[in-house]
Amino acid sequence: MTFLRSRASSPAMCAGQIDWDYDRAEIIADGIVHAISVCLGLIGAVTIVVIAARIERIEVAPILVYVIGLVTMLALSAAYNSGAHYQQADAVNQNVGGLSLFGG
């Protein structure tokens, strides 16, 4: 990825919007990294739950909440970044982000 490319401004772009120009190798590497992170996250999640279940004085419910949040975050990040249509995903992300910020 080259940051110093000279590009003519497109009328479809807003002021300050970044136009990322990834090549195929970068997209494949990104997918591989996300797949590895989801797999390692699942392995870590199972390990944490098994260790917590063996310790008698630990509540398992908060650990399950953490583990579910961790794996969900990794899976959603992988799904978002592996999308073939980044512009559509950005539009959905902006809409969801606006809903979470402004409550509806």
ChimeraX attribute file (.defattr): number of C-alpha atoms within 10 A of each C-alpha:
attribute: neighborCount
match mode: 1-to-1
recipient: residues
	/A:1	10
	/A:2	9
	/A:3	8
	/A:4	6
	/A:5	8
	/A:6	7
	/A:7	7
	/A:8	6
	/A:9	10
	/A:10	8
	/A:11	7
	/A:12	6
	/A:13	10
	/A:14	9
	/A:15	8
	/A:16	6
	/A:17	7
	/A:18	8
	/A:19	11
	/A:20	10
	/A:21	11
	/A:22	10
	/A:23	10
	/A:24	9
	/A:25	10
	/A:26	12
	/A:27	14
	/A:28	12
	/A:29	11
	/A:30	15
	/A:31	17
	/A:32	14
	/A:33	13
	/A:34	20
	/A:35	17
	/A:36	13
	/A:37	17
	/A:38	21
	/A:39	15
	/A:40	14
	/A:41	19
	/A:42	18
	/A:43	12
	/A:44	15
	/A:45	18
	/A:46	14
	/A:47	12
	/A:48	16
	/A:49	15
	/A:50	12
	/A:51	11
	/A:52	17
	/A:53	14
	/A:54	10
	/A:55	10
	/A:56	8
	/A:57	8
	/A:58	12
	/A:59	11
	/A:60	17
	/A:61	11
	/A:62	10
	/A:63	16
	/A:64	16
	/A:65	10
	/A:66	13
	/A:67	19
	/A:68	13
	/A:69	12
	/A:70	16
	/A:71	20
	/A:72	14
	/A:73	14
	/A:74	19
	/A:75	19
	/A:76	13
	/A:77	14
	/A:78	20
	/A:79	14
	/A:80	15
	/A:81	16
	/A:82	18
	/A:83	12
	/A:84	10
	/A:85	10
	/A:86	13
	/A:87	10
	/A:88	11
	/A:89	16
	/A:90	12
	/A:91	11
	/A:92	12
	/A:93	13
	/A:94	12
	/A:95	13
	/A:96	12
	/A:97	12
	/A:98	12
	/A:99	11
	/A:100	10
	/A:101	9
	/A:102	7
	/A:103	7
	/A:104	8
